[in-house]
Amino acid sequence: MSTVNQSALNNFFIRLSQVSPVSAALREALTQCIQRDCLPPKSLLLQEGDICRSVYYIESGLARGFYLKDEEEITAWSQTPAWKYPWV
């Protein structure tokens, strides 16, 4: 994981403020805990049975949720940065 560059951080707060007002205190608190994680294609964020303890903001690429049915991947949802709320 790496530090978040200022441009990416500003973009994140612009998108977040479209959902809810972002106070200076909230911005500071989030800035202290946000980490940037660049994942290679086809990476899994969670395995079956895992408990998600993070929120992911998509800067680029695609995230999708899927399940297996008869050993076939069935896509339940997908998300890209172009969506109004690019969080998973």
C-alpha positions as CSV (number, residue, x, y, z in Angstrom):
1,M,0.0,0.0,0.0
2,S,1.2,3.5,-0.7
3,T,0.3,7.0,0.2
4,V,-2.4,8.7,-1.6
5,N,-1.4,11.6,-4.0
6,Q,-3.1,14.9,-3.5
7,S,-4.9,14.8,-6.9
8,A,-6.4,11.4,-6.1
9,L,-7.4,12.5,-2.6
10,N,-9.1,15.7,-4.0
11,N,-11.0,13.6,-6.5
12,F,-12.1,11.2,-3.8
13,F,-13.5,14.1,-1.7
14,I,-15.2,15.7,-4.6
15,R,-17.0,12.4,-5.3
16,L,-17.8,11.9,-1.6
17,S,-19.2,15.4,-1.3
18,Q,-21.7,14.5,-4.0
19,V,-23.2,12.0,-1.6
20,S,-22.9,14.0,1.7
21,P,-21.4,17.2,3.0
22,V,-17.7,16.7,4.0
23,S,-16.7,18.9,6.9
24,A,-13.1,19.9,7.5
25,A,-12.9,17.6,10.5
26,L,-14.2,14.6,8.5
27,R,-11.8,15.4,5.6
28,E,-8.9,15.5,8.1
29,A,-10.0,12.3,9.8
30,L,-10.3,10.4,6.5
31,T,-7.1,11.8,5.2
32,Q,-5.3,10.2,8.2
33,C,-6.7,6.7,7.5
34,I,-7.0,6.5,3.7
35,Q,-4.5,4.1,2.1
36,R,-4.0,3.6,-1.6
37,D,-3.8,0.0,-2.8
38,C,-3.1,-0.8,-6.5
39,L,-4.3,-4.3,-7.4
40,P,-3.4,-6.3,-10.5
41,P,-6.3,-7.4,-12.7
42,K,-8.3,-10.4,-11.5
43,S,-7.3,-9.7,-7.8
44,L,-9.9,-10.9,-5.2
45,L,-10.8,-8.3,-2.5
46,L,-12.6,-11.0,-0.5
47,Q,-12.9,-14.7,-0.4
48,E,-16.1,-16.6,0.4
49,G,-16.8,-16.3,4.1
50,D,-14.5,-13.2,4.6
51,I,-15.8,-10.2,6.6
52,C,-15.2,-6.9,4.7
53,R,-13.7,-4.3,7.0
54,S,-12.8,-1.8,4.2
55,V,-14.5,0.5,1.7
56,Y,-12.9,0.6,-1.7
57,Y,-12.9,3.6,-4.0
58,I,-12.2,2.9,-7.6
59,E,-9.9,5.3,-9.4
60,S,-9.5,3.2,-12.5
61,G,-10.4,-0.2,-13.7
62,L,-13.4,-2.3,-12.9
63,A,-14.7,-4.2,-9.8
64,R,-17.3,-6.9,-9.9
65,G,-19.1,-9.1,-7.5
66,F,-19.7,-12.7,-8.5
67,Y,-20.7,-16.0,-7.2
68,L,-20.2,-19.6,-8.4
69,K,-23.1,-21.7,-9.7
70,D,-22.3,-25.1,-11.1
71,E,-18.6,-24.0,-11.2
72,E,-19.5,-21.0,-13.4
73,E,-18.9,-17.4,-12.4
74,I,-22.2,-15.4,-12.3
75,T,-21.7,-11.6,-12.1
76,A,-24.0,-10.1,-9.5
77,W,-22.8,-6.5,-9.9
78,S,-20.0,-4.4,-11.5
79,Q,-18.6,-1.0,-10.7
80,T,-16.3,1.5,-12.6
81,P,-15.0,5.0,-11.7
82,A,-17.5,6.4,-14.3
83,W,-20.4,5.5,-12.0
84,K,-21.7,8.3,-9.8
85,Y,-20.7,6.4,-6.6
86,P,-17.5,4.4,-7.4
87,W,-17.3,2.6,-4.1
88,V,-17.5,-1.1,-3.3
